[in-house]
Amino acid sequence: MLLGKKRKLGRKIEEISVGEKLSITERIEDKDLLLYLGLTDDANPLYIQHDYASQTPFEKPIVPSIMLTGMVTSAISKYFPGPGSHVLGQEIEFPNPVYHYGKVELLFEIIEVNLPEHYIVLRIIGRNDKDETVVIGKVKVCPPHRLREIHSAALENF
């Protein structure tokens, strides 16, 4: 960040209403899985070994649930409510697996806006290519706070 540089922030809590919706679609590619597994040092054979996964009820490798959670939190940070948002809590379930190269459509709906405590609650439903529910839950989010102007104030971080 450059000092004095304007940052694009997401929407203010006062601009957000119950009932608003957002839909995004994500496709799981090899590069995404390899990045996740490399960053987390996660070598679960269910995620990467076809011979192991073929002997399980899943029959083939699946996408780690935390990657799906990452898609949810990324959409919150990027779009709904946007940059400057912070996830305060989440209750998410994964009733069906997502397979490699699968497509996930995530639908976000605002179901609560709490102005005094500065948070919103989003309901999340994710469906795969077969229209099966693969993600369902709620996420409590703090929308971006408006920042005070910096007028040559000393910043302790630098």
Short mmCIF file of the C-alpha atoms (twelve columns), coordinates in Angstrom:
data_MODEL
# 
_entry.id   MODEL 
# 
loop_
_atom_site.group_PDB 
_atom_site.id 
_atom_site.type_symbol 
_atom_site.label_atom_id 
_atom_site.label_alt_id 
_atom_site.label_comp_id 
_atom_site.label_asym_id 
_atom_site.label_seq_id 
_atom_site.Cartn_x 
_atom_site.Cartn_y 
_atom_site.Cartn_z 
_atom_site.pdbx_PDB_model_num 
ATOM 1   C CA . MET A 1   0.000   0.000   0.000   1 
ATOM 2   C CA . LEU A 2   1.236   3.465   -0.796  1 
ATOM 3   C CA . LEU A 3   0.512   6.169   1.734   1 
ATOM 4   C CA . GLY A 4   -2.234  8.502   0.638   1 
ATOM 5   C CA . LYS A 5   -3.241  6.140   -2.171  1 
ATOM 6   C CA . LYS A 6   -7.015  5.643   -2.401  1 
ATOM 7   C CA . ARG A 7   -8.141  2.067   -1.824  1 
ATOM 8   C CA . LYS A 8   -11.282 0.678   -3.380  1 
ATOM 9   C CA . LEU A 9   -13.384 -0.677  -0.530  1 
ATOM 10  C CA . GLY A 10  -16.501 -2.806  -0.617  1 
ATOM 11  C CA . ARG A 11  -19.954 -1.561  0.233   1 
ATOM 12  C CA . LYS A 12  -20.794 0.191   3.481   1 
ATOM 13  C CA . ILE A 13  -23.157 -1.647  5.812   1 
ATOM 14  C CA . GLU A 14  -25.712 1.155   5.313   1 
ATOM 15  C CA . GLU A 15  -25.824 0.296   1.578   1 
ATOM 16  C CA . ILE A 16  -26.609 -3.401  2.171   1 
ATOM 17  C CA . SER A 17  -30.144 -4.850  2.345   1 
ATOM 18  C CA . VAL A 18  -31.671 -8.164  3.339   1 
ATOM 19  C CA . GLY A 19  -32.600 -10.179 0.247   1 
ATOM 20  C CA . GLU A 20  -29.709 -9.083  -1.973  1 
ATOM 21  C CA . LYS A 21  -28.133 -11.966 -3.893  1 
ATOM 22  C CA . LEU A 22  -24.954 -12.777 -5.757  1 
ATOM 23  C CA . SER A 23  -24.154 -15.825 -7.863  1 
ATOM 24  C CA . ILE A 24  -20.670 -16.858 -8.964  1 
ATOM 25  C CA . THR A 25  -19.401 -19.943 -10.754 1 
ATOM 26  C CA . GLU A 26  -15.985 -21.494 -10.158 1 
ATOM 27  C CA . ARG A 27  -14.289 -24.402 -11.939 1 
ATOM 28  C CA . ILE A 28  -11.743 -26.533 -10.073 1 
ATOM 29  C CA . GLU A 29  -8.565  -26.915 -12.124 1 
ATOM 30  C CA . ASP A 30  -5.402  -28.914 -11.427 1 
ATOM 31  C CA . LYS A 31  -3.407  -25.743 -10.754 1 
ATOM 32  C CA . ASP A 32  -5.865  -24.739 -7.996  1 
ATOM 33  C CA . LEU A 33  -5.595  -28.128 -6.295  1 
ATOM 34  C CA . LEU A 34  -1.809  -28.243 -6.591  1 
ATOM 35  C CA . LEU A 35  -1.455  -24.732 -5.150  1 
ATOM 36  C CA . TYR A 36  -3.715  -25.577 -2.204  1 
ATOM 37  C CA . LEU A 37  -2.012  -28.885 -1.484  1 
ATOM 38  C CA . GLY A 38  1.440   -27.305 -1.795  1 
ATOM 39  C CA . LEU A 39  0.621   -24.366 0.475   1 
ATOM 40  C CA . THR A 40  -0.929  -26.538 3.163   1 
ATOM 41  C CA . ASP A 41  1.400   -29.543 2.802   1 
ATOM 42  C CA . ASP A 42  -1.747  -31.675 2.680   1 
ATOM 43  C CA . ALA A 43  -1.020  -35.068 1.147   1 
ATOM 44  C CA . ASN A 44  -4.390  -36.697 1.847   1 
ATOM 45  C CA . PRO A 45  -4.637  -39.526 -0.708  1 
ATOM 46  C CA . LEU A 46  -8.363  -38.873 -1.072  1 
ATOM 47  C CA . TYR A 47  -7.494  -35.569 -2.761  1 
ATOM 48  C CA . ILE A 48  -4.754  -36.738 -5.133  1 
ATOM 49  C CA . GLN A 49  -4.463  -40.522 -5.541  1 
ATOM 50  C CA . HIS A 50  -6.818  -42.087 -8.051  1 
ATOM 51  C CA . ASP A 51  -5.943  -45.642 -6.950  1 
ATOM 52  C CA . TYR A 52  -6.798  -44.879 -3.317  1 
ATOM 53  C CA . ALA A 53  -9.918  -42.818 -4.075  1 
ATOM 54  C CA . SER A 54  -11.237 -45.546 -6.425  1 
ATOM 55  C CA . GLN A 55  -11.514 -47.868 -3.409  1 
ATOM 56  C CA . THR A 56  -13.629 -45.407 -1.404  1 
ATOM 57  C CA . PRO A 57  -17.326 -44.527 -1.766  1 
ATOM 58  C CA . PHE A 58  -16.201 -41.355 -3.593  1 
ATOM 59  C CA . GLU A 59  -14.685 -43.501 -6.391  1 
ATOM 60  C CA . LYS A 60  -12.333 -40.718 -7.538  1 
ATOM 61  C CA . PRO A 61  -10.323 -37.873 -5.944  1 
ATOM 62  C CA . ILE A 62  -12.333 -35.059 -4.405  1 
ATOM 63  C CA . VAL A 63  -11.713 -31.380 -3.786  1 
ATOM 64  C CA . PRO A 64  -10.793 -30.530 -0.161  1 
ATOM 65  C CA . SER A 65  -13.705 -28.904 1.667   1 
ATOM 66  C CA . ILE A 66  -11.472 -26.074 2.847   1 
ATOM 67  C CA . MET A 67  -10.877 -25.109 -0.794  1 
ATOM 68  C CA . LEU A 68  -14.635 -24.655 -1.185  1 
ATOM 69  C CA . THR A 69  -14.627 -22.537 1.979   1 
ATOM 70  C CA . GLY A 70  -11.846 -20.508 0.385   1 
ATOM 71  C CA . MET A 71  -14.055 -19.843 -2.643  1 
ATOM 72  C CA . VAL A 72  -16.775 -18.573 -0.307  1 
ATOM 73  C CA . THR A 73  -14.465 -16.256 1.635   1 
ATOM 74  C CA . SER A 74  -12.779 -15.064 -1.555  1 
ATOM 75  C CA . ALA A 75  -16.152 -14.063 -3.057  1 
ATOM 76  C CA . ILE A 76  -16.947 -12.166 0.149   1 
ATOM 77  C CA . SER A 77  -13.602 -10.334 -0.005  1 
ATOM 78  C CA . LYS A 78  -13.868 -9.544  -3.709  1 
ATOM 79  C CA . TYR A 79  -17.565 -8.885  -4.299  1 
ATOM 80  C CA . PHE A 80  -20.118 -9.248  -1.513  1 
ATOM 81  C CA . PRO A 81  -19.674 -6.904  0.372   1 
ATOM 82  C CA . GLY A 82  -16.151 -6.575  -1.061  1 
ATOM 83  C CA . PRO A 83  -12.630 -5.408  -0.189  1 
ATOM 84  C CA . GLY A 84  -12.131 -4.612  3.486   1 
ATOM 85  C CA . SER A 85  -14.664 -7.241  4.640   1 
ATOM 86  C CA . HIS A 86  -13.807 -9.701  7.379   1 
ATOM 87  C CA . VAL A 87  -15.383 -13.104 8.112   1 
ATOM 88  C CA . LEU A 88  -16.382 -13.278 11.785  1 
ATOM 89  C CA . GLY A 89  -17.820 -16.785 11.816  1 
ATOM 90  C CA . GLN A 90  -19.125 -19.555 9.637   1 
ATOM 91  C CA . GLU A 91  -21.264 -22.666 9.756   1 
ATOM 92  C CA . ILE A 92  -20.703 -24.581 6.532   1 
ATOM 93  C CA . GLU A 93  -21.526 -28.152 5.549   1 
ATOM 94  C CA . PHE A 94  -20.482 -30.141 2.495   1 
ATOM 95  C CA . PRO A 95  -23.251 -32.709 1.859   1 
ATOM 96  C CA . ASN A 96  -21.844 -33.946 -1.475  1 
ATOM 97  C CA . PRO A 97  -18.311 -34.047 -2.850  1 
ATOM 98  C CA . VAL A 98  -16.887 -31.854 -5.586  1 
ATOM 99  C CA . TYR A 99  -14.630 -33.714 -7.997  1 
ATOM 100 C CA . HIS A 100 -11.563 -32.511 -9.856  1 
ATOM 101 C CA . TYR A 101 -12.503 -30.367 -12.873 1 
ATOM 102 C CA . GLY A 102 -15.940 -29.873 -11.322 1 
ATOM 103 C CA . LYS A 103 -17.916 -26.676 -11.520 1 
ATOM 104 C CA . VAL A 104 -19.456 -25.047 -8.446  1 
ATOM 105 C CA . GLU A 105 -22.132 -22.366 -8.563  1 
ATOM 106 C CA . LEU A 106 -22.281 -20.433 -5.297  1 
ATOM 107 C CA . LEU A 107 -25.377 -18.414 -4.424  1 
ATOM 108 C CA . PHE A 108 -25.023 -15.826 -1.657  1 
ATOM 109 C CA . GLU A 109 -28.055 -14.156 -0.048  1 
ATOM 110 C CA . ILE A 110 -28.056 -11.526 2.680   1 
ATOM 111 C CA . ILE A 111 -30.396 -12.733 5.407   1 
ATOM 112 C CA . GLU A 112 -29.504 -10.286 8.204   1 
ATOM 113 C CA . VAL A 113 -28.085 -6.785  8.515   1 
ATOM 114 C CA . ASN A 114 -27.136 -5.725  12.048  1 
ATOM 115 C CA . LEU A 115 -26.228 -2.030  11.942  1 
ATOM 116 C CA . PRO A 116 -25.529 -1.517  15.676  1 
ATOM 117 C CA . GLU A 117 -23.040 -4.411  15.818  1 
ATOM 118 C CA . HIS A 118 -21.735 -3.826  12.258  1 
ATOM 119 C CA . TYR A 119 -22.222 -7.254  10.733  1 
ATOM 120 C CA . ILE A 120 -24.275 -9.042  8.106   1 
ATOM 121 C CA . VAL A 121 -25.181 -12.713 7.722   1 
ATOM 122 C CA . LEU A 122 -25.036 -14.426 4.334   1 
ATOM 123 C CA . ARG A 123 -26.703 -17.711 3.456   1 
ATOM 124 C CA . ILE A 124 -24.560 -19.752 1.063   1 
ATOM 125 C CA . ILE A 125 -25.738 -22.548 -1.207  1 
ATOM 126 C CA . GLY A 126 -23.355 -24.222 -3.632  1 
ATOM 127 C CA . ARG A 127 -24.369 -26.633 -6.390  1 
ATOM 128 C CA . ASN A 128 -22.280 -28.792 -8.688  1 
ATOM 129 C CA . ASP A 129 -22.707 -29.601 -12.402 1 
ATOM 130 C CA . LYS A 130 -25.384 -32.204 -11.512 1 
ATOM 131 C CA . ASP A 131 -27.366 -29.614 -9.489  1 
ATOM 132 C CA . GLU A 132 -26.501 -31.412 -6.235  1 
ATOM 133 C CA . THR A 133 -25.948 -29.287 -3.130  1 
ATOM 134 C CA . VAL A 134 -22.236 -29.336 -2.290  1 
ATOM 135 C CA . VAL A 135 -22.018 -26.339 0.080   1 
ATOM 136 C CA . ILE A 136 -24.649 -25.042 2.463   1 
ATOM 137 C CA . GLY A 137 -24.292 -22.681 5.368   1 
ATOM 138 C CA . LYS A 138 -24.187 -19.219 6.858   1 
ATOM 139 C CA . VAL A 139 -21.335 -16.763 7.160   1 
ATOM 140 C CA . LYS A 140 -21.236 -13.779 9.531   1 
ATOM 141 C CA . VAL A 141 -19.316 -10.917 7.931   1 
ATOM 142 C CA . CYS A 142 -18.068 -7.526  9.085   1 
ATOM 143 C CA . PRO A 143 -18.390 -5.192  6.049   1 
ATOM 144 C CA . PRO A 144 -15.530 -2.765  5.473   1 
ATOM 145 C CA . HIS A 145 -15.135 0.046   7.958   1 
ATOM 146 C CA . ARG A 146 -14.577 3.524   6.563   1 
ATOM 147 C CA . LEU A 147 -11.116 4.765   7.333   1 
ATOM 148 C CA . ARG A 148 -10.077 8.101   8.708   1 
ATOM 149 C CA . GLU A 149 -7.972  10.294  6.467   1 
ATOM 150 C CA . ILE A 150 -4.238  9.989   7.013   1 
ATOM 151 C CA . HIS A 151 -2.688  13.434  7.230   1 
ATOM 152 C CA . SER A 152 1.043   12.837  7.624   1 
ATOM 153 C CA . ALA A 153 0.406   10.804  10.776  1 
ATOM 154 C CA . ALA A 154 3.202   8.501   11.852  1 
ATOM 155 C CA . LEU A 155 2.333   4.874   11.268  1 
ATOM 156 C CA . GLU A 156 3.857   2.427   13.728  1 
ATOM 157 C CA . ASN A 157 3.864   -0.429  11.181  1 
ATOM 158 C CA . PHE A 158 6.528   1.231   9.032   1 
# 
